[in-house]
Amino acid sequence: MIVTTGNDVEGQRIVEYLGLVRGIVVRSTSIARGFIGGIRAIGGGNIPEYAAVCEEARQHAYDLMLEHARQVGADALIGVRYDATEFMPGSTEVLAYGTAVKLQPDAG
């Protein structure tokens, strides 16, 4: 499936808009990652344990969004974006969303 942050797909014509699709997850750090990350936070700089939690959450939200797109019969997703919000202390909601479309090759 084609996934893009743009509003069109090179060489393809959008023939139908199927609507918004999304994937949403709420993640928190494990006790071990939270403890180690907390210790590293004292020194400042990048905190790999927290970055790993964020990346896992983004990937999971992305995968759920793709599954939703397959369910509606999409050929591609356009205008794809991520949004993240702290749900409660230590827990973050990650939302991946985009517009599902049907495509046809350009005639020209």
N, C-alpha and C positions, 0 to 999 in steps of 0.2 A: 504494500500500500504506500502511496506517495503521501508524505507528511511535510508540510511547509508552513513557515510563518508568513509567507506572502499570500496574496489574494487571487493568484492564478497559477496555472501550471504550464510551463513552456511546452509548446507543441500540442497542447490539449485544449479543448473547448469545454467549459462547464455547461452541461445540458440540464442539470437538475440540482437544486439545493435540497438536501435531506434534513437539514436542521443542525442544531447544536448538539455535539456529543461531548462527554466529559468522563473523567476518571478522578475520583477523590479518595484520599487516604488520610488518616490521622495517625501520626507516629509520635512515639516518645522514645527517649533514650533508655537503654537498659541500665540497670544499676551499675554494672561494670563500666560501660562507656560513660555514663554520667559522672561516676567518681573520677575516672582517669581524665575525662574532659574538664571537670571542675578543677583538678590539680593543675592542668596545663593552662587553664584560663587565668590563673594567678600570674603567670609569666607573660601573658599577652601573646599575640601572633596567631597563626593558623592553628586550629584545633582539629586534627585529623579524625578523631572519634566522632565529633559533631558533624563534620563534613560528610562522613560515611553515612550517618543516619539521614542526612538531607538528600544525598544522592540516591539512597535506597528508596526513600519516599517518592522522589521525583520519578524514578524508573517505574515504581509500582503504579503511580497515578497515570503515567504515560501508557503502560500496558493495559490498564483498565479502560483508558480512552480509546485505544485501538480496538479493544474487544467490543466496546459500544459501537464504534464505527462499522465493524464487521456485521454486527447485529442488524444495523439499518441498511446494509447493502452498499456502503460507500466504496468508491474507487480511490478516493483521496480525501485528505483533511487539509483545509486551508485556514489561514489566520490562527494557527496554533499558538497558544500562550500557556504560561504557568502562573499560578498565584499561590502565595503561601501566607498563612495567618497563624499567629500563636493562638491555639485553641484554649489552652489553660497553661499555667506555668509548667514547662517541661514537655508540652505536647504541641505539635504543629500540624495544622491541616494543610495539605498540598492538593491543589486542584490543577489538572491539565485539561484544557478545553480547546475546541476548534469547530469549524463548520464542515460537516460531511457533505461531499458532493459526488455526483456521477459525472464521468468524463467521456468525451469522444475525441479521437485524433483530429487535429486541424486539417481541413481539406487543402489548404494552400501550402 
